Amino acid sequence: MRINRIEAYYVDIPYLEPFRIALGTSRMSRNIVLKIYTDEDYRGLGEACPSRRITFDTLESSIEALEKLSSKILGKDPFRIEVFQEIYGSVRGNTSIKAAIDMAIYDLIGKYCGKPVYKIFGGYRDEIETDVTIGIKSPHEMAESAKKWVKKGFRKIKIKVGINPAEDIERIRMVREAIGDNVELRIDANQGWSVEDAIKVLNKVEKYDIKFCEQPVLYTDIDGLKKVKENSPIPIMADESVHNSRDALKVIEKDAVDLINIKLMKSGGINEAMRIAHMCEAAGVPNMIGCMGESKIGITAAVHTALAFKNIIYYDLDSDLLHREDVVLEGGASIDNGVRRIPTDIAGYGIHRLRIKMLHPIKIWRL
C-alpha cells in the first residue's frame, strides 16, 4: 500500500464567543484539514490548528511546510511510521501540520486493519471524562458560565487566569462558589504570572481545592517552574514548556513539575505523544491530553490517544464544544455529560461525513 494523493483544505471555525487567555484572544480557528489517500482506496483524515502563540506556526507556514513534506510522503507505505518521523525532521517546526499528517496516517492504518485507532495501541480504557474550559472574562461572567456547563452535566471545570493576580484570585473564588464543592476545578495561567506572583496566588487559593495549575510562568523558565512547584500547595503542570519528548526529558530531569500536558499540535502527532507518555510513565509523572482550537477531527484523534495510553489520566478535549459550527457532520468522538466515547465497531477514527461547504481547497498533490 502506497500513499498516492494528498488533499489540503482550510476551514474557518468561529467560536461561540471570543475566547481570551493570558496570551491573547481568539474569535476563530483557521485550520487545515488533510485527506491522505492510498493506491488501495483508503483515506485518512487529519487536522492542523496552527498557532502563532503556542506552536509558533501559521496557516501560511504550515502550507509551505506541507509543500516540502508532500513530495517525500507520496509513494511511502503508511505503516512505516519511523520513516515518517525522519521526514518530519526535514522541516523545522510547524508541528501542527506534522500532526495532521500523522493523524491521517493512523486513520489509514486503522481503516486498513478494520480497528479503531486506539485499539491498535492496546486500548487501555473505553471512555474518558473531559473538562470544559472557560476563557477569561469578569469574575461574575466566568462564574455564570461555569454554572451553565455544570447544569449541562460537566463535572470538571477549567478556568483561564494569568491576567492580574488579584482579579485571578477573585475569579477562582467566584467560580468555586458558583459550582459548589463536588465539581473539580482546574486553573490555567498560560504563562501569565511571574514566579513570585504564581507562588502568592497559589497559596492564597489553596482553600478552593484546585486540582492543578497549568503553566503558571514563562515557558522557557524551567527553573522558575521548579521554584513554583517547590513552593505551591497545588500540583503544577507543564504545558507550553513541553512540546516533544526532548522537552519532557528536560523538565523531568529537573523535577520541575508534577504533571505534563500533551497536545497533538505541540508534539507533531500521536507517535511523538506516545513517546512523551511512555517517558513520563517511566518517570512517575502523569499526563493530561489537551487541545487548542481543533474541530472534532483533531479532538477525535486526541480521544483515541487518550483511550490508548495508561499514563494519560486527565483530559481537556473540549475545543469543538466551544465552536459555533463543526466541520464533522457525522461520526467521531461522542460527548455525554462530559464523557467522551468512541464506538467499538468503527475503523480508524470513525469520522464518516464532513461539512463540504466549510472546506476551502488549498492544493492537491499526486504521485
N, C-alpha and C positions, 0 to 999 in steps of 0.2 A: 504494500500500500504506500502510495506517494502523495504528497501534497501537490495539487496542480492548479489551484486558484485561491486567491486571497481577495476578499472584497472589504472595503472600508467605507463606513458611513459616519457622519457626525449627527448627533442628536442634541437638541436644546430642551432641557428639562427644568421648568420653573418650580421654585419652592412654593409651598403654601403661603409662606410669609418670609420676609428677609431673615436669614439665619446668621446671627452675629456670634463670633467667637473673639478671643483676645487678639487674634491675628488679622481680623477684618470681617467684612460682611459679604455673604453670598446671596444672590437673588435667583440664580440659575446655575445649573451644571451643564456645561457644553462638553459632552463625552464622545468617545469614538466607539462604535460597535463594529466588531470584526466578524466576518464569516470566513472560515477556512475550509476548503473542500479537498477531497481526495479523489484519486482515479477510480476508487471503488464506490463512489457516490455517497460518502459520509460527509456530514457537515458539522463543524464545531463552532460554537459561539463564544465570543469573548468581549470584554468591555474595558476601555481605558477611561479613567477620570483624572486628567492632568490637573495639577495644582501648583501654581507658581509659589504658593506659600509653604506647602508641605513637601512635595516631591520635586519641586524646582523645575517642572516642565510645563509646557503649554500645548494647546491644540496644534500649533504650528510646528513646534519642536518634535512633537510626537509623530506627526505626519512625515517630517523629514527623516526621523529615525526609522519609521516603517519603510520608507523608500529604500534605505540601506539594508534593512533586515530582510525584506521580502525576497530579494534575489538569492539570498543564502538559505532561505526556508523552502522555497519552491523546489520540488523534487526530493525532499527529505521524507524519510519514514517517520511518522509521528510518534512511534514507540521509542525512538532513540532520544530519550529525554536529555541525557547528558550532552549530546551533540548540540541540542538547542541551547543549553546553558553556555556552551562555548560561543555560539553565535551571538547570544545576548551580550556577551562580554566584548564583542567587537564594536559596540556603540556605547558611548559614555552616558550614564544617567538614563533619563527617560524610562523610569521603571514602570510607569503606568501602561505604556504601550507594550512593554515586555510582558506585563501581567496579562494584558488582553490576549496576546499570542499564546501564552502558557495556559490560560483558561480554555481557549479554543481547542488546543491540543488535547487537554484532558477530557474535554467534552467528546472529541472524536474517539479517543481511546475507550471511554465508557460506552459509547454507542456501538463501537466495533465489538466490544466484549458482551454487550447486552446487559450491562450492570450500571447502577447508579455510581457516580464517580466516588462517593465516599466509601462504598463497599470495596472498591478496588484497593483502597488503602487499609482495609480491615474493618471499617465501620464500628468504631468504639461505642457510639451511642446512637439513639434513634431520633432524638429531639433535643432542642436547646431552648432556653428562655432568654430572650434578649431584653435589654433595657430600651428605653426611648429617651432621646436627648432633647433638652430644652436649651435653645440659644439664649444669649444674654439679652435681657430686657430689664425693665424695672423689677425690683423685688416682688411687688404685688402682681405684676403680669406673669412673672415666672411661677409664682405660687398658684395662680389661677390655671395656667397651662398644665402644671403638674397634676392638679386635681382632675382636670378633664381626661388626662391619659390614664390615671388610676381608675376613673369611672369606666373607661373602655377595657379594663381588665389587666393593665400592666402593673406588675409588682416590683419593678426595678426602674428607678428614675435616675437619669444622669443630667446634671446641670453644668452649663458652661460658666466659668468665672474667669478672673485674671485681669479685670479692667481697673478696679480700685479696691484695695484690701478692705476698707471699712464697708463699702457697699456690698462686697462679696460676702462678708460675714452676715449681713442683713439678708442677702439673697438665700443663703444656706438656711438661716433661721426660719425665714418665712416659708420656704418650700417644705422644710421638715414639719413645721406646724400644720401646713395645709394637707400633707399626705398621711400624717399620723406616724405611729411607731412601727407599724407592721409592713411598711414598704421600704425596700432597700434604696439607699441614697448614695450616689457616686458623684464626684466632682472632677472637673477637668479645667485646668488653668491655661492650657495651650501656651506655655512658656511666659505667661503674663506677669509673674511675680519675680521680685528679687529673692535671693536666698533668705535674707533677713525677714522680708515680709511673708514669705511662704511659711517659715517656722512660726511666726507670730500668729498668722491666720489659722494654721492647722491646729495649734494648741488651743486657740480660742473656740474652735468649732468641734472639738473632740466630743463634747456633750451631745452633739446632734447625731451621733452614731453614723459616721461616714464610712462606707465600705473601703474606699481607697481614693487617692487623689492622683490624677494623671498629670504628668509633665508640668510640675509647678514652675520650673525655671528654664532658662535658655537651653536649647537642645545640645549645644556644644559644651555646656558646663557640666561635665560628668562629676567633677569634684564637688560642685555645688549641689547636684542631685544627691550625692552621698551624704553631704552635710545635712541636707533637709531630712533625708531618711533617718539619720542618726539622732535627730532632734524632734522627730514628729511622732505623735501617738497614733497617727493614721498611716496605713501602708501606702507606699509610694510606687507608682507605676511609670515606667518609661514609655513614651510614645514616639514623639519626633526624634528622640535621641537614638532610636533603633530602627533602621530601615532593613538591614540584612543580618546575616549570621555573623559577619565580622563585627558589626556594631554591637550585637548581642554579647559576643565574647568580651568586648571591652568593658561593658557595664557589669557583666558577671564577674570578671576578674577583679574589678574594683569594689565589688559588693555594694554597688551604688543604689540599687533599687530592690524592692520586694517582688515586683511583678513587671512583665513586659507585654506591651500591646503589639500584636502582629496585624498588619494590614496588607492585603494583596497588592495594593497600589504602591506601597513603600517597598515591599520585598521583591517585586517583579514577578509575582505569581505564586502558585501553590507549591511548586518544587522548593523554592527558597523558604517559603513559610514553613514547610515541613522540616527543613534543616534547623530553622530557629527553634521550632517546638521541641525537636529532639535534643538540641543543645541545652535548652532551658530545663527540660525534664531531667537531664543528667545532673544539672547544677542545683536542682531543687527550687527553681524559680517558675511559678505558674504563669500561664499566658492568658490574655484576653485576645479575641479577634475582633477587630473593629472595621470601620468603613469610612469613606469620605463622602462623595456625592454620587455614588453609583446608583444605577437603576436596579431593577430586580434581576438583571442578568448578573451583574457583579455581586449582588447580595446573595444570589443563589449559589454561585461558585464559592463564596465565603462560608455559607451554611454547610455545604458539602465538606469544606475544610474543617469546620468546627466539629462536625459529626465524626470525622475520621481520626482525630488525634487526641489522645488521653489528656495531654498536658494543657489543652485549651479548655479552661473551665469557666471563663467569663465571656460574655457575648454582648457586643454593641453593634448589632446589624439591623439598622433602622432607617437608613437614608431614604429608601424607597417609600417609607411611610410619611416622609416629610415633603414629598413631591406632589405637585398638582396633578400630574399625569405620568404614567409609566410606559416605557417602550414595550414591555412584555404584556401581551394581550391574553395569553393562555399558558398555564404551566408555571414552573418554578417553585421556589420555597413558599409554603403557605404560612399564614400568621393567624393565631387564635389566642386571644388573651395574653399576648406577648410570647407565646410558644411557636417556634418555627419548626416545620417538619418538611421532609422530602418523601414523596411516595416511594414505596419499596419496589414497585413494579415498573419503574422507568429505566431508560438507558441514558447515560450521560448526565446532563443536568436536569433533564425533564422539562425543558422550555419548548413549547410546541408552536406558538404563534407570536409574531411581533406586530406592533402597530406600524404598518408600512408608511403611513403618512408622516411619521416622525423621523424616518430615515432619509437623510440627505446624502447622496453619493459623493464620495471623495475620489476613489480610484479603484480599478480592478487590476490585479497583477495575475498574469497567467504563465504557466510553464511553457 
